[in-house]
Amino acid sequence: MATPVLTPRKEPFYYLAIRAILGAYMRLYHRMEVEFHPEAPKEPPYIALTSHFSYLDTIALFVMDPYKPKSVTAMKASVFKIPVIGALMRARGMIPVTRDGRDVAPLRNLLHVLRSKRGICIAAQGRRSRTGRLGPLNSVVVKLAARAARAGMPVFPVAVVGAYESMSPHMLWPRPRKIRVIVHRSIDLRRWKDRGHSQQDLEDLAKLLQDSIAEILPPERRPAPGTPALAPSGVYD
């Protein structure tokens, strides 16, 4: 069984250099700010469920991650083939995921990360939103949250506000819009400790997770009326 290469505790120089450069870019060009809820988890293991409206989300989360060791996340496999970026993703400990979501290895790898007392930061939808609104949650992500609930592990929402305005999926170059990263408190999953096995359980849990993320998003980024909470299959982008 393949397992992820976890980020070493002593990070390579090029990793630190790139992070410093990207951090300067985000602070100067996007005036990035980070808001931590006082009750947000202070140490791993945990699952951080994020919004994903832009490629800038990934950069913002990469730059602001305060946890040690750094959070591990999933990224579409094609990104790992890009020179330099692919090396950075591997150094970051990211897990490659196929677009069709049928590969079960990423889920096993994410569970391995949690068992190794590491934290996971993962897009709740499993892909970028093309509409600028939060959509249905990825079924693999919801199942992962159900396992965390049964283990008593914290799950909390993270929103990157302003990234879509700066660089939507249809734009080639980012605009200088302000970006805020909001890290909220853990979601109360106590009633899910003995649930999460049936389809209805997953749909109910997906609704709770979706509402928790939407709570810290501006109205125009929340799910459109009639949006289901649970996606029918796993797709990453």
CORQUIHU-V628029 format. One record per backbone hydrogen bond with DSSP energy under -0.5 kcal/mol. NH is the residue of the N-H (numbers start at 1). CO is the residue of the C=O. E is the energy in kcal/mol with one decimal. If there is no record, write none. Layout:
BEGIN
nh:co:e
NH:CO:E
NH:CO:E
END
This chain:
BEGIN
nh:co:e
6:4:-1.0
11:9:-0.8
16:12:-1.9
17:13:-2.7
18:14:-2.5
19:15:-2.2
20:16:-2.1
21:17:-2.2
22:18:-2.8
23:19:-2.3
24:20:-2.1
25:21:-2.2
26:22:-2.7
27:23:-2.3
28:24:-2.5
29:25:-2.7
30:25:-0.8
30:26:-0.8
32:26:-1.9
33:179:-1.9
35:181:-3.2
36:34:-0.6
37:35:-0.5
37:183:-2.6
40:37:-2.2
46:118:-0.5
47:154:-1.9
48:120:-3.5
49:47:-0.6
49:156:-2.6
50:48:-0.6
50:122:-2.3
51:158:-1.5
57:54:-1.3
58:54:-0.6
59:55:-1.2
60:56:-2.8
61:57:-2.6
62:58:-2.1
63:59:-2.4
64:60:-2.3
65:61:-1.1
72:119:-2.8
75:95:-2.5
77:97:-2.6
79:76:-1.6
80:77:-1.1
81:78:-1.4
82:79:-1.5
85:83:-2.9
86:82:-3.3
88:84:-2.4
89:85:-2.6
90:86:-2.2
91:87:-2.4
92:88:-1.9
93:89:-0.5
93:90:-1.0
94:89:-2.3
95:73:-3.0
96:94:-0.5
97:75:-2.0
101:98:-1.0
108:104:-1.9
109:105:-2.8
110:106:-2.6
111:107:-2.2
112:108:-2.1
113:109:-2.0
114:110:-2.0
115:111:-2.4
116:112:-1.4
117:114:-1.8
118:113:-1.8
120:46:-2.4
121:72:-2.5
122:48:-2.7
122:120:-0.5
124:50:-2.4
126:123:-0.5
129:52:-2.4
130:128:-0.5
134:221:-2.6
137:229:-3.4
138:124:-2.4
142:138:-2.1
143:139:-2.2
144:140:-2.1
145:141:-2.2
146:142:-2.1
147:143:-2.0
148:144:-2.0
149:145:-2.4
150:146:-2.0
151:147:-1.4
152:149:-1.1
153:148:-3.0
154:45:-0.5
156:47:-2.3
157:185:-0.7
158:49:-2.7
159:182:-2.3
161:159:-0.7
161:180:-3.1
166:162:-1.6
167:163:-2.9
171:168:-2.1
175:166:-2.6
177:175:-2.5
179:30:-1.8
180:161:-2.8
181:33:-2.8
182:159:-3.1
182:180:-0.6
183:35:-3.3
183:181:-0.6
184:157:-2.4
184:182:-0.6
186:39:-0.7
187:155:-3.3
189:187:-1.0
192:189:-1.7
193:190:-1.5
195:192:-1.5
202:198:-2.0
203:199:-2.3
204:200:-2.6
205:201:-2.6
206:202:-2.7
207:203:-1.9
208:204:-1.9
209:205:-2.6
210:206:-2.9
211:207:-2.5
212:208:-1.8
213:209:-1.9
214:210:-2.6
215:211:-1.7
216:213:-1.3
217:214:-1.5
221:218:-2.3
222:218:-0.6
222:219:-1.1
227:224:-2.0
231:137:-3.0
235:233:-0.5
237:126:-1.2
END
